[in-house]
Amino acid sequence: MKRNPENTKTLSRHLEENLQVLKKDLGFGVNFDVLVREIRVASKDAVLIWIDGLTSDALIQRILDRLFDLPAGELVPDAAHKLIRQEVNFSEVETTDNLEYLIMRVLSGMAALLVDGEDEAVLMDVRSYPGRNPQEPDLERVVRGSRDGFVETLVYNTALIRRRLRDRSLRIEVLQVGNRSKTDVAILYLQDVVNLDLLKDVKDRISKIVTDGIPMAEKSVEEFITEKRNWWNPFPVVRYTERPDAAAIHLLEGHIVVLADTSPSAIILPVTLFHHIQHAEEYRENPLVGAYLRWVRFLGILTAWAFPPVWISLVFEKNALPEWLKFIGPKTQTPIPIALQFVVAEIGVDLIRIGLIHTPSSLATAIGFIGAILLGEMATKVGLFVPETVMYVALAAIGTFATPSMEFSQAIRLSRIFLLIVAGIFGFPGLAAGVAMVFLRLLTTRSFGVPYLWPLIPFEFGALKAVFVRLPVPSHWVRPSALKPQEVARLPEGGGTASDRGAREAGDRRGDQKNKGTRTRTTKKGRR
């Protein structure tokens, strides 16, 4: 966040005065992890301040060894600048006279050296955050492909993307969010590709976040930068990913990626509904196999969303069904209405899922067995549920878990429960009205100005074909038009296969002829 100049304090030339201020703000003697080492540097009094646990002990020891070896008078005059130019052999080092900035950098893990008689402090980047090594994310596993994923350290995450995009136009800007947390939030984009209006909008929204802190990191950022009308919209208007390859490919398309320190998830924006139902696994297989996997996933998502409500509505209209559909409906009767059985079963599935999340891994199998087998079987035997209810709820649950985006799967679950209720109360007309309401919600949803149903509405055949059919990578020679990128073509001149080049040339000729015809008609009209 932008600091208020009126509240900015500068360092004094007297070391004791600076220590008094820092003791109050950093809590010397109270905070056990704030370490202050009083030393003599070239016959001058000095202090080294750092946070234990956020810095490397080996680097701190190297600094102290170097400072102790300085002869008397070595730092006269202009001690701070002589230190960073001659004595402190670190790649990341700076000076500052801003007290507020110094405190913020120390609390982020840097070491500060203050020398008596100097009104500038030396800041050295000796950070060594506690964290884990990159590993494959549980939610986005692939059979073949890279096994690294984002971690909780921001600099590691940006490095994972830099490794995949060695592009001079890649920009990574960092803003601090939260008056107290000062959380680093990085905005990543390709400078010559991204829509500049979109970029300005995202930057403005993040810079205007006013809060004391964002311990929940990326989710808090999302709720601050999305529009208020989307707060109660179950369908997510951003996509989360823990895979650096997925983030990199979206950057190439013209999207913006937002990373928050302490979070292993990246925010991709803007997105459409179809971004939530594609998975990296499809692009790690043969195009034909990838297309098959995509269609199976689509079928699973459609089944999870519509199958139970449609079945209930058909049960209400059983007398009007043709003979070959007479098998639809429960074979036994229970005192609990069918729709209520489905709603209770849906809540039961969520209870099992929540229980498995909070259960130690050694007991997870037993909990799953108890919930899925014993409870489901006993519920049918005692007459609470009909067998069809258990089967269709289980089928819907499998389809829900087949959805790559966890946020989108939860939206499907909520909309399915809504359709179950209206279908159970009003039958097929209620289901039709419920589907229309969900469709209207999708139609009016926009993600940072991009229609949520694009390229279906508004219709764009080429982009829609790429959604439903996993095309070979060389066929993706244009970026999504909905993003309005600066550079439309993804492949350089002459890139791709011969057929792709021919298609591009034919498209260019058709475009030229269309433009020529337009100009000709305009000219004739003008003559008339």
C-alpha positions in Angstrom: 0.0 0.0 0.0 1.1 3.6 -0.5 2.6 5.1 2.6 1.5 8.5 3.9 4.4 10.9 3.6 3.1 12.8 6.6 3.8 9.8 8.9 7.2 9.0 7.4 10.0 9.4 9.9 13.7 9.6 9.0 16.7 8.2 10.8 18.7 10.3 13.2 22.5 10.6 13.1 22.6 9.5 16.7 22.5 5.8 17.1 21.0 5.9 20.6 18.0 7.9 19.4 17.4 5.4 16.6 17.6 2.5 19.0 15.0 4.1 21.3 12.5 4.4 18.4 13.2 0.9 17.1 13.0 -0.6 20.6 9.4 0.7 20.9 8.4 -0.4 17.4 10.2 -3.7 17.2 9.8 -4.6 20.8 13.5 -5.2 21.9 13.6 -7.3 25.0 9.9 -8.3 24.7 10.0 -10.2 21.3 12.4 -13.0 21.8 13.0 -13.4 18.1 14.0 -9.8 17.4 17.8 -10.0 17.8 20.0 -6.9 18.3 23.8 -7.3 18.2 25.8 -4.3 19.4 29.2 -4.2 17.8 32.2 -1.9 17.0 32.7 -1.3 13.2 35.9 0.5 12.3 36.0 2.2 15.8 32.4 3.2 15.5 29.4 2.0 17.5 26.9 0.0 15.4 24.1 -2.4 15.8 22.9 -5.3 13.6 19.2 -6.1 13.8 17.4 -9.1 12.4 14.5 -11.5 13.0 15.5 -15.0 14.2 13.9 -17.7 12.0 13.5 -15.5 8.9 17.2 -15.2 8.2 20.2 -17.4 7.5 22.5 -17.9 10.5 25.4 -18.6 8.2 24.9 -15.3 6.3 24.6 -13.4 9.6 27.9 -14.9 10.8 29.6 -13.9 7.5 28.5 -10.3 7.9 29.7 -10.2 11.5 33.1 -11.7 10.5 33.5 -9.1 7.8 32.6 -6.2 10.0 34.9 -7.2 12.8 37.9 -7.2 10.4 37.5 -3.6 9.3 40.4 -1.4 10.5 39.8 1.9 12.3 38.9 4.9 10.1 37.9 2.7 7.2 34.3 4.1 7.2 35.1 7.8 7.3 33.4 9.6 5.8 30.0 8.3 4.3 30.0 5.0 6.2 26.8 3.6 4.7 27.8 3.9 1.1 31.3 2.7 1.7 29.9 -0.4 3.4 27.7 -1.4 0.4 30.4 -0.5 -2.2 33.5 -2.0 -0.6 32.8 -4.1 2.4 29.4 -5.9 2.3 29.8 -8.5 -0.4 26.1 -9.3 -0.9 24.2 -9.1 -4.2 21.1 -7.7 -2.6 21.9 -4.7 -0.4 20.5 -1.1 -0.2 20.5 1.9 2.0 17.6 3.8 3.4 16.9 6.8 5.7 13.2 6.0 6.0 12.5 4.5 9.4 9.1 3.1 8.4 10.7 1.3 5.4 13.5 0.0 7.6 11.1 -1.5 10.1 9.0 -3.1 7.3 12.1 -4.7 5.7 13.4 -6.0 9.0 10.1 -7.6 9.7 10.1 -9.2 6.3 13.5 -10.9 7.1 16.2 -8.5 6.1 19.1 -7.5 8.4 19.6 -3.8 9.2 23.0 -2.3 10.1 23.0 1.1 11.8 26.2 3.0 12.4 26.6 5.9 14.9 26.9 9.2 13.1 25.1 8.1 10.0 21.5 8.9 9.1 21.3 6.0 6.7 21.0 2.3 7.5 22.3 -0.6 5.4 19.7 -3.3 4.6 21.0 -6.7 3.6 18.9 -9.5 2.1 19.8 -12.6 4.2 16.3 -14.0 4.2 15.8 -17.8 4.5 12.1 -18.4 5.0 10.9 -21.7 6.5 9.2 -23.6 3.7 8.9 -26.8 1.7 10.3 -27.8 -1.6 8.2 -27.7 -4.7 6.2 -30.9 -5.2 3.2 -32.0 -7.3 -0.1 -30.4 -6.1 -2.7 -32.9 -4.9 -5.6 -31.2 -6.7 -3.9 -31.1 -10.1 -2.1 -34.4 -10.5 -1.1 -35.7 -14.0 0.0 -39.1 -15.2 2.8 -37.5 -17.3 4.4 -34.1 -16.9 6.2 -31.9 -14.4 6.0 -32.8 -10.7 6.7 -29.3 -9.3 4.1 -27.0 -7.9 3.8 -23.7 -6.2 4.9 -23.4 -2.5 4.3 -20.8 0.2 7.4 -18.7 -0.7 6.7 -16.0 -3.3 10.2 -15.9 -4.7 10.2 -19.6 -5.3 6.9 -19.3 -7.2 8.1 -16.5 -9.4 11.3 -18.5 -10.2 9.2 -21.5 -11.3 7.4 -19.3 -13.8 10.6 -17.6 -14.9 12.1 -21.0 -15.6 9.2 -21.7 -18.1 9.0 -18.2 -19.6 12.4 -16.7 -20.4 10.8 -13.8 -22.1 12.1 -10.3 -21.8 8.6 -8.9 -21.7 7.6 -10.9 -18.5 6.9 -8.4 -15.8 6.6 -9.2 -12.1 5.4 -6.2 -10.0 5.0 -6.5 -6.2 2.6 -4.5 -4.0 2.3 -4.6 -0.3 -1.3 -5.3 1.0 -2.4 -4.9 4.5 -1.6 -2.1 7.0 -0.3 -4.7 9.5 0.5 -7.8 7.4 2.4 -6.0 4.6 1.9 -9.1 2.5 3.7 -9.1 -0.8 1.3 -9.6 -3.7 2.9 -10.1 -7.2 1.2 -9.2 -10.5 2.6 -11.2 -13.4 2.0 -10.4 -17.1 3.6 -10.2 -20.5 4.1 -6.5 -21.2 3.6 -6.7 -25.0 0.6 -9.1 -24.9 -1.6 -8.2 -22.0 -4.6 -5.9 -22.4 -3.3 -2.6 -20.8 -6.8 -1.5 -19.7 -7.2 -4.8 -17.9 -3.8 -4.5 -16.3 -4.5 -1.0 -15.1 -7.8 -2.1 -13.6 -6.3 -5.0 -11.7 -3.4 -2.8 -10.4 -5.9 -0.2 -9.2 -8.1 -2.7 -7.5 -5.1 -4.3 -5.6 -3.6 -1.0 -4.7 -6.9 0.2 -3.2 -7.3 -2.7 -0.8 -7.7 -1.3 2.6 -7.5 -3.8 5.5 -5.3 -4.6 8.4 -4.0 -7.9 6.9 -4.7 -10.8 4.6 -3.6 -13.9 6.5 -5.8 -16.0 4.0 -3.6 -14.5 1.2 -5.0 -15.2 -2.3 -8.6 -15.8 -1.3 -8.7 -12.4 0.6 -7.2 -10.7 -2.4 -9.8 -12.3 -4.7 -12.7 -11.0 -2.6 -11.3 -7.5 -2.5 -10.7 -7.2 -6.2 -13.9 -8.9 -7.5 -17.1 -6.9 -7.8 -19.6 -6.9 -5.0 -22.3 -8.6 -7.1 -20.0 -11.6 -7.4 -19.6 -12.1 -3.7 -22.7 -14.2 -3.5 -22.3 -15.7 -6.9 -21.4 -19.4 -6.5 -19.6 -19.5 -9.9 -16.0 -18.4 -9.5 -14.8 -15.5 -11.6 -11.1 -16.3 -11.2 -9.3 -19.6 -11.5 -6.8 -21.0 -9.0 -3.9 -23.2 -9.9 -1.0 -24.7 -8.1 0.8 -25.7 -11.3 3.4 -23.3 -12.7 3.0 -24.7 -16.2 -0.7 -23.9 -16.1 0.1 -20.3 -14.9 2.7 -19.9 -17.7 0.4 -21.0 -20.5 -2.3 -18.6 -19.3 0.3 -15.8 -19.3 1.1 -16.6 -22.9 -2.6 -16.3 -23.8 -2.8 -12.8 -22.3 -4.1 -13.5 -18.8 -2.8 -11.9 -15.6 -1.5 -14.1 -12.8 -1.6 -12.9 -9.2 0.6 -14.5 -6.5 0.4 -13.8 -2.8 3.2 -14.6 -0.4 2.5 -17.5 2.0 0.1 -19.1 -0.6 0.8 -22.0 -2.9 -2.1 -21.0 -5.2 -2.0 -18.6 -8.1 -4.9 -16.5 -9.3 -5.6 -16.5 -13.0 -7.8 -13.7 -14.4 -10.0 -13.1 -16.3 -11.5 -16.5 -16.9 -14.7 -18.0 -18.4 -16.7 -21.1 -17.4 -14.7 -23.2 -19.8 -11.4 -22.4 -18.1 -12.6 -24.3 -15.0 -13.3 -27.6 -16.9 -9.9 -28.0 -18.6 -7.0 -29.9 -17.1 -3.3 -30.1 -17.8 -3.6 -33.8 -18.3 -5.3 -33.3 -21.6 -2.2 -31.6 -23.0 0.1 -34.3 -21.8 -1.5 -36.9 -24.0 -2.0 -37.5 -27.7 -4.6 -35.0 -29.1 -7.1 -37.7 -29.8 -6.7 -39.2 -26.3 -6.8 -35.7 -24.8 -10.1 -35.0 -26.7 -11.5 -38.2 -25.3 -10.5 -37.4 -21.8 -12.0 -33.9 -22.2 -15.4 -35.3 -23.4 -15.4 -37.8 -20.5 -14.8 -35.0 -18.1 -17.6 -32.9 -19.7 -19.9 -35.9 -19.4 -19.0 -36.3 -15.7 -19.6 -32.6 -15.0 -23.0 -32.6 -16.8 -24.0 -35.8 -15.0 -23.0 -34.3 -11.6 -25.1 -31.1 -12.3 -28.2 -32.3 -14.0 -28.7 -36.1 -13.6 -30.3 -36.3 -10.1 -32.7 -33.3 -10.7 -33.7 -34.7 -14.1 -34.4 -38.2 -12.6 -36.6 -36.6 -9.9 -38.6 -34.6 -12.4 -39.1 -37.7 -14.5 -40.4 -39.6 -11.5 -43.1 -37.0 -11.1 -44.0 -37.4 -14.7 -43.8 -41.2 -14.7 -47.3 -41.7 -16.1 -46.5 -39.6 -19.1 -43.3 -41.5 -19.9 -43.1 -43.8 -22.9 -43.0 -47.6 -22.3 -39.3 -47.9 -22.7 -38.7 -45.3 -19.9 -41.1 -46.9 -17.4 -38.2 -48.4 -15.4 -37.4 -44.9 -14.1 -38.5 -44.4 -10.5 -38.0 -46.1 -7.2 -39.1 -49.7 -6.9 -39.9 -49.3 -3.2 -41.6 -46.6 -1.3 -40.3 -44.8 1.9 -42.0 -42.2 4.1 -39.4 -39.6 3.2 -40.0 -37.8 -0.1 -37.5 -38.5 -2.9 -36.3 -35.0 -3.2 -35.6 -34.7 0.5 -33.7 -38.0 0.3 -31.4 -36.5 -2.3 -30.8 -33.3 -0.3 -30.1 -35.2 2.9 -27.7 -37.5 0.9 -25.9 -34.5 -0.6 -25.4 -33.1 2.9 -24.1 -36.5 4.0 -21.6 -36.7 1.2 -20.3 -33.2 2.3 -20.1 -34.3 5.9 -18.0 -37.3 4.8 -15.7 -35.1 2.7 -15.2 -32.6 5.5 -14.6 -35.5 8.0 -11.9 -37.0 5.7 -10.2 -33.6 5.4 -9.9 -33.2 9.2 -9.1 -36.9 9.8 -5.5 -38.1 10.2 -4.4 -40.0 7.1 -4.0 -43.2 9.0 -7.8 -43.2 9.8 -9.1 -41.7 6.5 -9.7 -45.1 4.9 -11.7 -46.2 7.9 -13.8 -43.1 7.9 -14.5 -43.3 4.2 -15.5 -47.0 4.6 -17.9 -46.1 7.4 -19.5 -43.2 5.6 -19.7 -44.7 2.1 -20.5 -48.3 2.8 -22.0 -48.8 6.3 -24.1 -45.6 6.5 -25.3 -45.9 2.9 -26.2 -49.5 3.2 -27.9 -49.2 6.5 -29.9 -46.2 5.3 -31.4 -48.3 2.5 -32.0 -51.3 4.7 -33.9 -49.3 7.4 -36.0 -47.6 4.8 -34.6 -44.0 4.9 -33.3 -44.1 1.3 -34.3 -46.0 -1.8 -31.3 -47.7 -3.5 -31.6 -45.4 -6.5 -31.0 -42.4 -4.3 -27.6 -43.8 -3.0 -26.6 -44.7 -6.6 -27.4 -41.4 -8.2 -25.9 -39.3 -5.4 -22.7 -41.4 -5.7 -22.7 -40.9 -9.5 -23.1 -37.2 -9.0 -20.3 -37.1 -6.4 -17.9 -38.8 -8.8 -18.8 -36.3 -11.5 -18.2 -33.5 -9.1 -14.8 -34.8 -8.1 -13.9 -35.1 -11.8 -14.1 -31.3 -12.1 -10.5 -29.8 -12.2 -11.5 -26.6 -10.4 -12.5 -27.2 -6.8 -14.3 -23.8 -6.7 -16.3 -24.7 -9.8 -17.2 -28.1 -8.4 -18.7 -26.5 -5.3 -20.7 -24.2 -7.5 -22.0 -27.3 -9.4 -22.9 -28.9 -6.1 -24.9 -25.8 -4.9 -26.7 -25.4 -8.1 -27.6 -29.1 -8.1 -29.1 -28.9 -4.7 -31.1 -25.9 -5.8 -32.4 -27.8 -8.9 -33.2 -30.8 -6.6 -35.4 -28.6 -4.4 -37.3 -26.9 -7.2 -37.7 -30.2 -9.1 -38.9 -31.9 -5.9 -41.5 -29.3 -5.3 -42.7 -28.3 -8.8 -41.7 -31.3 -10.9 -40.5 -30.8 -14.5 -41.8 -27.2 -14.8 -39.8 -26.3 -11.6 -36.7 -28.0 -13.1 -37.1 -26.0 -16.3 -37.5 -22.7 -14.4 -34.5 -23.6 -12.2 -32.3 -24.4 -15.2 -33.3 -21.0 -16.8 -32.4 -19.2 -13.6 -28.9 -20.8 -13.4 -28.4 -20.1 -17.1 -29.4 -16.5 -16.5 -26.9 -16.3 -13.7 -24.2 -17.5 -16.0 -25.2 -15.2 -18.7 -25.0 -12.1 -16.6 -21.7 -13.1 -14.9 -18.6 -11.3 -16.1 -15.0 -11.9 -15.1 -13.2 -8.5 -15.2 -15.2 -7.5 -18.2 -15.1 -10.9 -20.0 -18.4 -12.7 -20.6 -18.5 -15.8 -18.5 -20.0 -18.0 -21.3 -17.6 -16.9 -24.0 -17.0 -18.3 -26.7 -20.6 -19.7 -26.6 -22.2 -16.4 -25.8 -21.1 -14.3 -27.6 -20.5 -17.0 -30.2 -17.1 -17.5 -31.7 -16.7 -20.8 -33.7 -13.0 -21.1 -33.7 -12.6 -20.6 -30.0 -15.5 -22.8 -29.2 -14.1 -25.6 -31.3 -10.9 -25.4 -29.2 -12.9 -25.8 -26.1 -14.8 -28.9 -27.1 -11.9 -30.5 -29.1 -8.4 -30.9 -27.8 -6.6 -29.5 -30.8 -2.8 -30.0 -31.4 -0.7 -27.2 -29.9 0.5 -25.8 -33.3 -3.2 -25.2 -34.1 -3.4 -22.6 -31.3 -2.0 -19.8 -33.4 -4.2 -17.0 -32.1 -4.8 -15.7 -28.6 -8.4 -15.6 -27.1 -10.1 -12.5 -28.6 -12.1 -11.9 -25.5 -8.9 -10.9 -23.7 -8.2 -8.2 -26.3 -4.5 -8.8 -26.3 -2.0 -6.4 -27.9 -0.5 -9.2 -29.9 -3.1 -11.5 -31.4 -0.8 -14.1 -33.1 0.9 -16.6 -30.9 3.1 -18.2 -33.5 5.8 -16.1 -35.2 5.7 -15.6 -39.0 6.3 -19.0 -40.6 5.7 -20.9 -37.4 3.6 -24.0 -37.0 2.9 -26.8 -39.5 2.4 -26.3 -43.2 -1.3 -26.7 -42.9 -1.4 -24.2 -40.1 0.5 -21.7 -42.2 -1.8 -22.3 -45.1 -4.9 -21.8 -42.9 -3.4 -18.5 -41.6 -2.6 -17.3 -45.1 -6.1 -18.3 -46.3 -7.6 -16.4 -43.4 -5.5 -13.4 -44.1 -6.6 -13.5 -47.8 -10.2 -13.7 -46.8 -9.7 -10.8 -44.4 -8.0 -8.7 -47.1 -10.8 -9.5 -49.6 -13.5 -8.6 -47.0 -11.8 -5.4 -46.2 -11.3 -4.7 -49.9 -15.0 -5.4 -50.7 -16.0 -3.1 -47.8 -13.8 -0.3 -49.2 -15.1 -0.8 -52.7 -18.8 -0.7 -51.6 -18.1 2.4 -49.5 -16.4 4.1 -52.5 -19.3 3.3 -54.9 -21.8 4.5 -52.3 -19.8 7.6 -52.0 -19.9 8.2 -55.8 -23.6 7.5 -55.8 
